[in-house]
Amino acid sequence: MTADGFTTCLWFDGQAEEAAHYYVSIFKNSRIVRTGRTTEAGPGPAGSVLVVEFVANGQKFVALNGGPQFTFDEAISFQILCADQGEVDHYWNRFQEDGGEAGPCGWIKDRFGLSWQVVPSRLIDLIDDPDPEKAARTTRAMLQMSKLDLAALEKAYAGE
């Protein structure tokens, strides 16, 4: 990895390698870059995975086996802007089928507890419409959903 830009570090308790491979399997333009192992100096048993550098959807990440001290919560999430309902369904289904937990308004936790917002990019335009009634109808519809349904959001926007 280069020294420029940002890299998101994700803290795991012994699941860094599994998680990196999982995320690489879900997103296009993804790959494992490097796996770093501990030495006899530690932390952990010599030869165990300490970090996995990977790219998911073109974004740089490091998965770190840091231990049980810290866990993910909803204060941090990754937003996936989707071109259409097919993409929404792809990401939502992948996260849910592998032990994820559905939340409200397009939020879902993956099997590692990391929060994602799976959002059709069109929704941003709908709720940002200058007509406050259209925006409000769309927002009310969104607030009733778990996985976002673009067709239903469009109908709410249109007043149908």
Sequence and secondary structure as in RCSB ss.txt:
>XXXX:A:sequence
MTADGFTTCLWFDGQAEEAAHYYVSIFKNSRIVRTGRTTEAGPGPAGSVLVVEFVANGQKFVALNGGPQFTFDEA
ISFQILCADQGEVDHYWNRFQEDGGEAGPCGWIKDRFGLSWQVVPSRLIDLIDDPDPEKAARTTRAMLQMSKLDL
AALEKAYAGE
>XXXX:A:secstr
  SSS  EEEEESS HHHHHHHHHHHSSS EEEEEEE BTTBSSSTTSEEEEEEEETTEEEEEEE  TT    TT
SEEEEEESSHHHHHHHHHHHHHTT EE STTEEE TTS EEEEEETHHHHHHT SSHHHHHHHHHHHHT SS  H
HHHHHHHHT 
